[in-house]
Amino acid sequence: MKFAPMVERVGAQTLQLMRGFGHAAFFTWDLIRAIPAALRRFGLVVAQIHAVGNLSLLIILASGTAVGFVLALQMYYALVTYGATESLGLIVNLSLVRELGPVVTALLFAGRAGTSLTAEIGLMKAGEQLAAMEMMAVDPKSRILAPRFLAGAVSMPLLATLFSAVGILGAYVVAVLLIGVDSGNFWSIMQSRVDVWRDVGNGVVKSFCFGLVCTAVALYQGHETQATPEGVAYATTRTVVISSLSVLALDFVLTALMFSTP
């Protein structure tokens, strides 16, 4: 007799979860359909690229440099045991452009820009600004949400590219200037073994997908939040959690699809 209520609760929670996924999917589809209208207001898109991209630049550059420092040290200690330090530049480059650059950038983006977007939209909803726009026959999705969605999709690949670039430079400083690895070998093995389309291109595609996911999650959480201070605070927390888990799961799927064949 006690088993039936448990099954009922699990079923109800599953239905609620699937209903939420469906609602989020329709919300994202509405954002995609509103992109042409957002492009007609290109000034709004540029302003949002500045807000979510340029204002996130400092933390991206600082984190990329730190990751490059640590990655060079760790890889050197591992490779020197086997006398393979000449591969240090290649391993650092592939690690950054394929994996660490897109993933770490997406996690930082969710923590900085994603929470900002959720709080902004949530406060606009709490202040009934979105409802006022609807009363004036202005679609909030095309006027407010779509420019931010497009800005996140554009900013993420640029930020990930800069993260990988400064990470490689940071690894060069540690490996060549501090440890003493040959500079010519460090750069030449990158040029000969790193493929622009397969390695760098797939990393850019990854970061673009992460940008779509993180921005859509942030906007959805802000749009659907309860119009209270507690609701906005809870929505920003959900944004970080859901975006981070989505990025990690999507990273596995994309890596399996992109790099499964030699």
N, C-alpha and C positions, 0 to 999 in steps of 0.2 A: 504493500500500500504506500510505503514511503518512496518507492522508486518512481511512481507515476508523476508526482509533483516535481521531482527533479528533472525528469525528461521534459515536462511541460515548460519549466523555466529555461532549460537549455534551448528548446525549440523556439521559445519566444525571443530569447536573446539572439539566436541565429537569424531569425526573421528580421529583427530590428537592425542587426548588422548588415544584412543584405539590402535592406531598405535604405540604410545610410549610404552604402556603396552606390546604389542606383541613383540616389539623389545627387551625390557628388559627381557621378558620371554625367548626368544631365546638366549640372551646373558648369562643369568644365566644357561640355559641348557648346553651351550658350556663350561662354567666354571665347571659344574659338570662332564661333560665327560672328562675334562682335569685333573681331580683329580688323576687318576692312573699315568699319566705322571709326575705330581707334586710329588707324593710319591717316584718316582724313583730318584728325586733330594731332598732327605730328609733333606740335610743340608740347602737348601733354606727355607724349611718349618720351621725348627727349628729357623733359623735367623728371620723369620717373626713372629713367636710366641713370640720371645723376643721383637721385635719391637712393635707389637700391643698389646701384653699381659703384658709382664714384665714391660714395660715402662708406662703402665697404672695402675700399681699396687698401686702406692702411692695415687693417687686420689681416687681409689676404697676403699682402707683401711681407708683413712681419712673420706670419705663420709659415709661409713658403720658405723664407730664409732659414728659419729655425729647423724646419723639416729637412732641408737640404744639408744643414750642418750635421744633424744627428744621423741622417741616412748615410752620409759619407763615412762617418766614424764607424757606424755599425757594420757597413758592408766591407770596409777595409779590414776590420778585426776578423771578420769571417773569411775573407778571401786570402789574407796573408798566410793563414794556416796552410792553404793548399797552393801557395805560390801563384795565385791568379789575380794579383792586384791590377794587371793590365786591363781586366774586364770591369774595373770599378766604374768608369764613366758610362759604359753601356748599361750596367745594372741600375745605376742611379737614374739615367735618362728614361729607361723603360718603366721603372717603378713610378716615376713621377707622371709621365705623359699618359701612361695606360691606366693607372690605378689611383695613386695618391693625389695627384692634381685634381681630377674631377671629383673624387669622393670627399676629400677633406674640404675642398672649396664648397661643395654642396652642404656639408654639415655646418660650416661656418656661416654660409649664406642663410641657412635656415635659422641659425641662432641669432644672427644680427638683422638681416633684412626681412626674414619671414615673420619674426615676432613684431617687427615694426609695422609691417603691412596688416597683420591681424589686429593689432591694437588700434591702428588708424581707422580701419573699416569698422571695427567693433564700436569705437567711440562715435563714429558717424552714425551708426545704427542706433546707439543709445541716445544720441542727441536728435534722433528722428530726421536727420538730414537726408538719408536715403528715401524715407517715406515722403518727405517734402518734394524731392525731385520727381518721384512718381506722380505726385499730385499735379506737378507742372508738366506732365507728359514727357519727361526726360528719363530715358532708360538708364538707371545707375550702372548697369553692366557695361554698356558701351561708353558711358561718359567717365566712370570712376574706375571700374574693375578691369576692363580690357586694356587700357594703357599700362596699368601696373603688371598685368599678366604678360604683355608683350615685352615690357622692359625687363622682367625677370628672365624671360627666355633669351633675350639678347645679351644681357649682362653676364649670365653664368658662364658661357664659353669664353668670353674675354677674361673674366676673373680667373678661370681655371688655367688658361694659357699663361697669364702673368704669374700665377702661383708656380707652375712648372718651370717657367723661365728663371724666376728668382731662386727657386729651389736648386736648379742646376748650377747657377752662379754661386750659391752658398756652398754646394758640394765641391765646386772648383776651388773655392777659397780654402776649405779644410783639407781637401785631398792634395792639392798642388802646392799651395803656399805654406801650409802648416805641416803636413805629413811628408811631402816631398815626392809625390807621384809625378811621373813625367807628364808635362803639360801637353806635348804633341800627341802622346798616346791617349790621354784623357779625351781629347777632342776628336782625334782621327777615328777611333773605334765607334764613336757616335755617328759620324758621317757615313761610315761604311756599313753599319749594321742596323741603324734605325730607319725604318721605312716611313716616308711622309704620310702616305695614305693609310696604310695598315695600322701604324702605331699612333702617330699624331692625329690623323683624321678620325680614327675610332675614339680617341680620347675626347675630341671636340664633340662628336656625336653623343657620347656619354654625358658630357657636361650640359649639352643642350636639353637632353631628356630630363636630367636632374633639375634643370632650371624650370622646365614646364611643371614637373611634379611639385617641387617646393613652393613655387609661386601659386599654383592652383590650390594646394592644401592651405596655404596662409590666407588666401582670399576667401576660400570656402569657410574656414573656421571663423574668420572675422564677420562674414556675411550671415552666418547661421548662429552666431553667439547670442546668448541672452543679453538683453539690453540693461545690464546692471554692471557695476564695477567688478563684482565677483565673477560674473559671466565672462567679461573681457579678460580678466586675469587667467581664468581657467582655459579660455580659448587660446591664449598665447602659449600656455604650457602644452596643450594638445598639439599645437602647430609644430613645436620642436620635436616632440615625441613621434608624431605620425610622419613628419618629413624625414627624420633620421632613419626610422625603420623602413620607410618606403625607398629611400636612397640605397640602403644596404641590400634590400631584397632586389631592387631593380638592377643594382650593380652586378649581382650574381648572374641574373638572366642575361644582361647585355654582354658580360664577359664570356659566358658560355656560347653565345651566338657569334660574337666577333672573333674570338681567338681559339675556337675549338678545332679549326683546321690549320695545318701549317702553311 
